[in-house]
Amino acid sequence: MNSRIICLCDPLSSTRATAECFFDLVREPIRQGCGIDIGYAPGGRKPHGLLPGFELERFQALAGLEHVSMLASAQATTYHQMPEAAQDYLFAHMPASALLLTCDIPPWLRRACLLRGVDFLDLRQSPLRFGRDMWVALDSSNGRLRSRLAADAITEEELRLEAALLGANMRAHRARRPFDRFNLDDALVLVGQPRQDVALLSEIGHAQCLGDFAEQLRTLAAGRHLLYMADYDYFDKKSIAFAAYEREALAVSLGVRVDVCTRNAYEILSAHDDVALAGVSAPLLQEAVWFDKPAHTLAQPFTPLDETPATKGAYLLTHFNELLAPAFWHRILAPDTPAPRLARLPMLDRHLGRETLDDWGEYDKVLNAGRHLPTHAFEHSGAHILRRRIEVLERTQQTLQMGTTPTAMQARIRQLRDSKQGQTAYILGNGPSLLTLDIEALMERESFWLNKAFALETKGFEFRPKYYFLTDISGAQLWLDEIMAMPADIKFFYRDCYDYLKEMRPEAFKQQDIIAYETSWTAGSYMHEDDLNFSYDPSIVLHNGTSTVLLAIQYAFYMGYARVLVGGVDLDYSQPYFHGGKTANSLAMMNDRTSDMYQSFLVAKMHFEKYGRLLAKITPSPNLPLDFVEDSMLIGHGTSSCPA
């Protein structure tokens, strides 16, 4: 048994928060379990456990640190190779027979301990983070300690059960959200890491990046669609900018398009889609194997878990709660001494480790993304009050903006006002009745087409819309190429779609006339909720009619059309769309929405009639509450109107 335990953070790390937290967490459990006071790490306000005379600043100076502001560069330079003078100074102050307790031990210190016969026990967060709480990775140079750790380690069977549990959870969640569609088949996800991640540092202190492995990536990318995701939460501008830079640089170096991956880590791993992953050393790559996903780690992982000749002494995993148990430390460090009076704290919370270290990674999306509980908690804690306030603010904004200088987008939208005064517009939905019309003739007229209308190409038509509307963000992701390639005089994108497509296809965006529109989603502002909810100025906001058709109708009114004729809007979701697909939502849900749409069309019709204009339908569509206007020039003969 080691008579003393010395805590030591990486002496050149610019952040000590995680290491200090681990030391604080185990200090009392080790004292109760083993009767040893581990003290504190050098560099803090509390006395450290090294021999008297050790000064952290002196060590840092010997390591080549000239100023505290240069810690990051000094750490990069010495992370693998520390000057001998600094090593000698540290170990000259190491008590005999001491166990060095470290967190994220740097390679130089690991190597020095092995050469000098100093035992160490290293703690770090596990790269596998899909468990119900955080796991901790441990490794020791002491054979006896390592054997005891192995006896307590999490087994392969447990890891597989945890992965199966999370996978089932995520797939069930995906099945409940059919409107949030995605397809990762034949994709290769390139996993980025934060630039400051020490795991990226090579032997010579170079911060490796995906671009350094371009040749391997070209081989892996053969026949696959490339997606880029950052395996870290980033909210600061520098991290966001770096992620964008790395993705763009990859596209240049690989000579292919690299799109943004919009799915989170556990959506990717749990999906049954044929998707592979590649990266430098991101933890996500180590998680992939437990979900039977192929993953390619291009450099040495920061926390090796697989025992191989190259990774001798791979880390072992234990539960976070074990670190808090005196009985655990008694078994590991002092099994021959009397057992502690209290083995462990009772009834510890799930996610205690994640909460304590405030490190949730991608797991926060498992708990919150699209889940009912956080949504309902918001609803039950005053959401209706907030919505009323937002509604007041929106109406106030509309009033104020009438006399203010418009934004560039507002100015573009206002150029459309009354630009088609007295003309006739055709707004076409995607219902089966669409194919009863003369599609080619409609393409030559002032026609508005929506969402997946480009599927008319599969029916033999050339799709060249005058105006095209897109509201579906999932569609923007699935139909990216079709949407940006289609010719149209003007494209109208819902703001989320606009931002996504602009990021994904910036060059194509510059060459097209594309308008972003905003829609109010607050309660009380939907068209069916109030007869006044009809937009006379889309540059400010559009009222939601639960159908893209109704957004296009408000734009057509603003553009001054005297007659707006609607076709292919059947309000019958028991039938497939003209292209054969059906709504991803349940029929019961769509029946509820159909009732809202029905009322919204009546509201729109009322506003048209108020100003002596016509809103009518040109397909029979018995569920659509508009008057039927027959246009013999547009009547086809069923699907026979398709070209041969």
Sequence and secondary structure as in RCSB ss.txt:
>XXXX:A:sequence
MNSRIICLCDPLSSTRATAECFFDLVREPIRQGCGIDIGYAPGGRKPHGLLPGFELERFQALAGLEHVSMLASAQ
ATTYHQMPEAAQDYLFAHMPASALLLTCDIPPWLRRACLLRGVDFLDLRQSPLRFGRDMWVALDSSNGRLRSRLA
ADAITEEELRLEAALLGANMRAHRARRPFDRFNLDDALVLVGQPRQDVALLSEIGHAQCLGDFAEQLRTLAAGRH
LLYMADYDYFDKKSIAFAAYEREALAVSLGVRVDVCTRNAYEILSAHDDVALAGVSAPLLQEAVWFDKPAHTLAQ
PFTPLDETPATKGAYLLTHFNELLAPAFWHRILAPDTPAPRLARLPMLDRHLGRETLDDWGEYDKVLNAGRHLPT
HAFEHSGAHILRRRIEVLERTQQTLQMGTTPTAMQARIRQLRDSKQGQTAYILGNGPSLLTLDIEALMERESFWL
NKAFALETKGFEFRPKYYFLTDISGAQLWLDEIMAMPADIKFFYRDCYDYLKEMRPEAFKQQDIIAYETSWTAGS
YMHEDDLNFSYDPSIVLHNGTSTVLLAIQYAFYMGYARVLVGGVDLDYSQPYFHGGKTANSLAMMNDRTSDMYQS
FLVAKMHFEKYGRLLAKITPSPNLPLDFVEDSMLIGHGTSSCPA
>XXXX:A:secstr
  SEEEEE  TT S  HHHHHHHHHHHHHHHHHHS    B TTSSS BSS TT  HHHHHHHTT  SGGGHHHHH
HHHSS   HHHHHHHHHT  TTEEEEEES  HHHHHHHHHHT EEEEEEE S   SSS EEEEEES HHHHHHHH
HHS  HHHHHHHHHHHHHHHHHHHHH TTS    TTEEEEEE  TT GGGB TTS B  GGGGHHHHHHHHTTSE
EEEEESS   SHHHHHHHHHHHHHHHHHHTS EEE  S HHHHHH  S EEEEESS HHHHHHGGGT  EEE S 
 SS  S  GGGTT  EEEEHHHHT HHHHHHHH TTS   S  S SS  TTHHHHHHT  TTHHHHHHTT HHHH
HHHIIIIIHHHHHHHHHHHHHHHHHHTTS   HHHHHHHTTTTTTTT EEEEE  SGGGGGB HHHHHTSSEEEE
GGGGGGGGGT     SEEEE  HHHHHHSHHHHHHS  SEEEEEHHHHHHHHHH HHHHHTS EEEE EE STT 
SGGG TT   S TTT EE  SSHHHHHHHHHHHTT SEEEEES    TTS  TTS   SS HHHHHHHHHHHHHH
HHHHHHHHHHTT EEEESS  TTS S B   TTTB  GGGGS  
